[in-house]
Amino acid sequence: MASATSTLTTNMQSSLNNMIDTTQTLTAAADTAVTLGSIATATDYIVRLRNQDATNYVEVSIDGGLTYHMKMMPGEFWGPVRIEGGNVVHAKANTAACIIEIVACEAGNPLT
């Protein structure tokens, strides 16, 4: 059987060089805004989350907690994704408290 390999390189450009890498504890079933520290959310930003829990999943919302259509199983990543300015990412743990890792930066234009 033949094998195939591929490589993908992605550049993320930040307009203000503002980036965070932190963790946050989510309580069970509680809608919680993801803590982004000094990242401006009025303009586009890029976020990547990782569920650090070994057992429980985490649900993610990009409309301020109104709807939850995304799920991170234990150990899974969500993103990186560009979030349109004015929208706030929310998350909630299922069943028991979970810790998520958050990496985020203010978004620039990837074409420049």
Buried (B, 14 or more C-beta within 10 A) or exposed (E): EEEEEEEEEEEEBBBEEBBBEEEBEBEEEEBBBBBBEEBBBEBBBBBBBBBBBEEBBBBBBBEEBEEBEBEBEEEEEBBBBEBEEEBBBBBBBBEEEBBBBBBBBBBBEEEE
